[in-house]
Amino acid sequence: MRINISKRKIRDRFVAKVEELSGQNLLACYQCGKCSAGCPAVSQMDILPNQIIRFAQLGFKDELLKSKSIWICASCFTCNARCPKGINIAEVIEAIRQILLRKREDHIKVEKLSDSEKGDIPPIALISNLRKFTS
Amino acid sequence: MKISYYPGCTLKNNAKNFEDSTLCSLNKLGIQVEELPRWNCCGTVFSLATDDLIHHLAPLRNLIRVKESNSDKVMTLCAMCFNTLKRANERIKSDPESLDKINEFMYRETVKYQGDVKILHLLELLRDEIKFETIAQQTVKPLKGLKVANYYGCLLVRPKEIGLDDVENPTILETLTTVLGAVPIDFPYKTECCAAYQTVDKPDIVAERTHHILTSAQSQGADIVAVSCPLCAFNLDHRQQHTVKKYPEFKHIPILYFTQLLAIALGCPEEALRFDLHYIDPKPVLKEKGLI
């Protein structure tokens, strides 16, 4: 895979926005990979948690905004608990989701769920799903 | 002892077995439980974005209800409610400016909230206030021979600052199951996420996760898996329907709330256990062990 790193991307408003919404210092990450090693969802992810941080540092906005991973993460906070630099990775992923959700780009459409799907699911699941995946 | 109680939405329907078994157990232990008046949904997830104050209103309004009932302590059962209420409270305690803003927004509330309500999970109440020794003394039907894999999931223990036990290796449920006379089984997936709300639009992921978690518990000889979160309970119990489709060799295993085990040990009637709400019927294994 060919990757182009540029000052323009690094200085993009996107990087500052992710830091602001997550409250995290992205440059604190030194890529030890412990977040990805402990993440129970990596098998479904296209960009791993440590790569998400690296991409965010470098301003790879398009790659992150269209990644599958940001919708696979269920904020279980295992990465946060294990990061030796105290970075809250789950918050960084939340910030990327928020950037899309705040443009009304919802991840799920309630009207597309069938009645039987909705009927079987407890309120705790529906509410948390809609809180995380809709604007 | 009297305690204010915040149930949360799922405890009143899908997880009625969690609520009924708890209320019966606490009654046996001589605790007077007072459900909060006018409680509302806590929002189920703590808002992680730094500027998102509006979603902290729902949990904080419930804490105002606690103050209105002349209490400064509230007990929850659901791991997600526990996490959301406690984190929202910690969030505003450490940020007086946000607290002011939120109080200003809730100008119709008669109580100006100050962050002074203590949020307790039932497990903390049992461990720190009622004490496990008392439970041991009140146990009338020890769960002899029942091998229990205790599953914590995420939100009882993470983040570390609000968790009720060790973040990587919690043991409070194992201690409780031992007190009740059962045999706790150790297994490596006890704090591994069940994929939570992905169950709505990506049930396949949940089926896979359920397979990992449950087969690991089974490989260590567990008869049942004990849980403390209604979402984990749904995923590990009801989603076994999907798991078996994906992994035909998978063998079903019953999922119980730890409070149902407590209720059995304290001599609660079977009506309080509400086994009708389970997908995998726990009665055969409990009958085999002579517990019901």
Interface residues (C-beta under 8 A of the other chain):
Chain A: E20 L21 S22 G23 P40 A41 S43 Q44 I72 A74 S75 C76 F77 T78 N80 A81 N88 A90 E91 E94 A95 Q98 H107 I108 L113 E117 D120 I121 P122 P123 I124 A125 L126 I127 S128 N129 R131 K132 F133
Chain B: G8 C9 T10 N13 N14 A15 C41 G43 T44 V45 L48 A49 T50 D51 D52 H55 C78 M80 C154 R158 P159 K160 V167 E168 T191 E192 C193 A195 A196 Y197 Q198 T199 V200 D201 K202 I205 E208 R209 P230 L231 F234 H238
